[in-house]
Amino acid sequence: MNREELDRHLRQSTPREKEVLQGIPLEELHRQDTCRFAKAGQGTYLFEESLFMAPGEKIVVSRQDRYVEVLPHQHDYIELCYLWSGSCSQTIEGKKIVTGEGDVCIFDTQAVHSIEPGGENDILVNILMSREFFDSAFLSRMPRQGIVSEFLAESVTKSRKKQHYLYFKAHRNSRVREIMEEIISEYYTRDIGMEEVMESYVIILFTELLRVWRDETRKQASVSREVQILELLAYIEKNYETCTLPQMGKAFGMHGNYLTALLKEKTGRSFVEHVQEQRLKKARTLLETTELPLSELIPLCGYNNMNFFYRKFREAEGCTPAKYRKEHRHTL
């Protein structure tokens, strides 16, 4: 499906919307909801995975019904809400948030939220994900890209634990729109290999949302130290092979002791620990994807002492580089 076909499909009236347009009393719709969903306490309802996802399904796409309020509820799955068009007013954990076209919200299982009735042009698309898939996709795969991505993923995770939802102002990001179109199109087309393709697109989407998070962070003057941390980590990620603490301190106009203390405070790791981690990430990648002999591989990771590299690698992985390569070697 192209965007025009998708748009037409998403604007078709659902059975529930037809009932509203035909004049069924809203009280009757609410009564049906209260009978369908289990109570979660304190006047909220639980939307259960079994009602929306077939056994074994990891990702489901569902367009939100318009014209009718969604009562306060939470889920036992992860929900990603993408506003295809129009606007959407929600109350999330007691806070009213109006999302615009292109924005994304991710709700954890503990997030209580309600949705006000939408108009004809207010198209909200929900991506339902099993908890197991979300945790493995978002929390396990993302950090392997580098220390900047790892820091961002950890920041997002802490925010998710604190308030149980994430709000990405992604309306300026054309890539998010394109990826969402691919996910939705893949789901409704139902072609061969649909599940695998959707999972891959979701991983790409999460990467793009991390970039949105980073860019929004940089715009907020109140978190200038967070911006500074991102720049410090980016410097290490780019120059880890040769950079030293005095060189980095000179580049940022900071005393080395202050710089490493700041890194330790905000990330839990010192300058040396970050450099070692980035070098070991490069070593793991080369061991997994190349047949380079260790005598050539080790200098590429920024080490000039083979014994020191062996010791650090064993401390980190619990095995020798040769054994790691044997167990993790990717087939070319």
N, C-alpha and C positions, 0 to 999 in steps of 0.2 A: 504493500500500500504506500502511495505517496502521501504528502501532508494533506492535500485536499481530500483524498479518500478517507484518511483517518479522521479528519475534521467532520466530515459528513457522518461517518459511523458513530463518532462520539456524541454527536448532537441528536441522534435518534432517541426518541422517548423510550424509557424503560417501562415495564409493566406497572411499576409503582407510580411513576410520573403520570402515566395515563389515568390511573385511578384518581390522582389529585386533580388533574385537568378535567376529569369527568364529574368532579364535585364530591368525592367521598370525604366525609368529615375527618379533619385532622385528628380528632379525638379517637376515631376508630383506628387510624394508622398507629397512633401511640399505644393504643391497647394491644394491637398486634405485636408491636415491638416488645412490650413488657411481658408478653406471653412467650415470645420467641427466645429472648435473651435471659441468661441467669443474672441474678442480682449480685453485685460485687461489694455492696455495703455503701453506706452514706449516700444513698440516692443515686448510685451509679450502676451501670450494667456491664456485663462482661461479654465481649464479642469473642466467641471461641473459634479457634482455627478449624475445627471439624465442620463448622457451618459454611465456611468459605473456601476451604482447600481440600482437595481429595487426598487420601492417604499417599504419602510419598512425594507430594508436590512441594517444591521449595519456593516457587515464585508464582504469584497469581496477579493479574491485572484486573481491576474493577473500577468502573466509572461510578462516581458518587451520585446518588439520586438528587435531583434539584427540587425546589419548591417546598421542601419539608424539612423541619428541624431534625437534626440527629441528637438524641438525648445524651446527657453526660455518660461517658463510657470509657472503658479501657479494653485492651486486647490481650490474648495470650500468645500473640505473634508480634512481629515488628511490622509497622506500617510506614511506608514512604508516600507522602501526599505531594502531588505535582499539579500546580494550577495551569491547565492547558490554556484557558482564556478567562477573561473577566476578573473577578475578585472573590475572596472568600473570607468571611468573618468567623473566627473560632474563639472559644474560650478554652485556654490550655492551662491547666493547673491554676485556675482562678484568674488568669491574665488574658485580656482580650487582645487578639492579634489579627490584623487584617493583612492577608497575604495577597501579593499581586501576581499577575501573569508571569510564569517562568520560575516562581519561587518554589522552594522545596522544604517540607517539614518531615522529620523522621521521628516517630513516636515509639518509645520503649514500652514494655509491657505494663509499666506502672503509671504511665502518663494518663491522667483523666482529662478528657476534652469533649467538647460539644461543638456542633456546627450549626450556624444559623441558616435558614432557608436561602437557597441560591436562586438567581434569576435564570432566564433562558440562556444567556451568554456565559454563565458561570460554570465552567466545565472543570471539575476536580477529578483527577485520575489517581487512584490508590494502587500502589504496588505493595502487595502483601508478601512478606517473607517469613519463613520459619526462623525461629530464634537461632537454631543451629547453623543455618546458612549465613545469617547476618553476622554472627560472631566469627565464623571461620573466614568469611569474605572480608569483613571490615577490620577486624581486630588482629587476624593472624597474617593475612597477606600484605597489608599495607606497609608495616614497618620495615620489610625487607628491602625497600627501595633506597633507603638512605636515612641518615640521622635527621634531616629536616622533615621528611615524611613521618618518621617515627615520632618526632616531637609533636607534630601536628595531630597525628592519630591519637597520641596519648592525651593531648589537650581536648580533642573532641570526646574521647572516652570519659574524661573527668567531667566534662560539661554534661554529658549524657547521664552519668551517675548522679549528678547534683540535681538536675531538673527533669530528667527522664524524657526530654525531647531535644531535638536540634533543629534550628531554623536557619536555612541557607538563603540569603538574598541573592538568588542566582539569575534574576531576570536580565542582567546585563551580559550573561555568559551564553553565547550562542552554542557552544559545545554541549552544555547541559541540555539545551532544547533539542539538539540533533540526536544526542544519545537517548533521550527519553522517547523521541519519535521512533527510533530503531527498536527499543524495548517494546513499546506498545504495538507497533506494526508486527513485530515478530510473534507476539502473543496472539493477535487476532488472525494472522495469516495461517498459523498452525502448520508450518511446513516441517519437513524432516529435520531432525536435530534441533528443534525449537528450544528445548530445555537448556542444552549446552550453550547455544548462542546467547540466550537471555542471561545466563549466569555470567558469561564473559562481558556482556555489555554492562551489567550491574557493577562488576569490578571496575570497569573503566569509568562508570558514573561516579563511584565513590572516590576515585582518584581526582576527578574533576571537581567534586564537592570539597575535597581537601584544599584544592587551589582557591576555590571561592572563599573558604574559611580563612586561608592565609591572606588573601587580598583584603577581605573585610577587616581583619586584625590590623593590617598596616594602616588602614584609614582611621582607626580609632586612636586619637591622641592619648586617651586615658590609659591605654595599655602600651605605652611607648617602650617599656622595658621588654614586653613580649616581642615587639618588633625587633628590638635590638638583639634578642636571643635568636630570632630567626636569621638575622644577618650573620651572627657569629657562627651558627651551625652551618649556614650555607658556605661560609668561608672555609671551615674545616672540611666540609664535604668536597669542595673543589680542590683544596690544597693539601689534603691529608698525607700525601706521599712525602712531602718535604717541609711542611710548615712547622715552626717552633713557636713556643709561647712568646718569646720576645718579639719575633717577627709579627705575630698576630696582634700583640699589644700595640706595636708601633702602627700597624695598619688601621687600628680603631682608636688610637690616641688614649689607650688605657694602660695602667700598670698591669703587668702580668699577674700578680697576686690577686688584684681586684677582678680581673677578667675570669680567671679560673674559679674564683669564689662565686661570681655571678652565675657562671655555668652550673656549678654544683648546686646552688640555691634553686635555680629555675628548672633544671633537668635531672638533678640527682647524680650527675657525672661531672668529673673535672675535665679540663682540657686534654690531659693525657689519656684519660679513659675514652673520651670521644674519638681521639685520633686512633687509638688502638682498635676501637669498635669498627670504625670505617675501614681501616686496613684489613681487619679480619673479614668484614663483609666482602671486600674485593677478593680476598683469598678464597672464600667459600664459593663465590661466583666462578672464579677461574678453575677451581677444582671440579666444579659441577659441569662446566661447559667446555673445557679444553683438555688436551693431552699434554700441555706444557710440562716439561720436567721441572721439579721443584727448584733446581738451580736457576732457572729462568723465571719461574713464577714469583718467587719470593721478592726479588728486587722490584717487580712491577707493583707490589703491594706496599712499597715504602720501607721495607726492611733491608738492612745490610748485614745482619748477623743471623745466620741460619739457626743456631742454637736458641737464640732469643725468640725467634719466630716459632720454633717447635714448642718451646715452653708455653708461650702465650696461646698458641692454638690448642694445645692439649688442655690448658686451664679452661678455655672457653667451650670446647666441644667434647672434652672427655675422651679423645682418641687422637691418633696421629693423623696428619694430612692424608697419608696414603690410604688409611682405613676409611676416612671420610669420603675420599674420592670414590672408592670402591662401592660404598653404600649409597652415594647420592649422585653418581655420574649420570648425566642426561644423555639419552640416546640421540645422536645427531641424524 
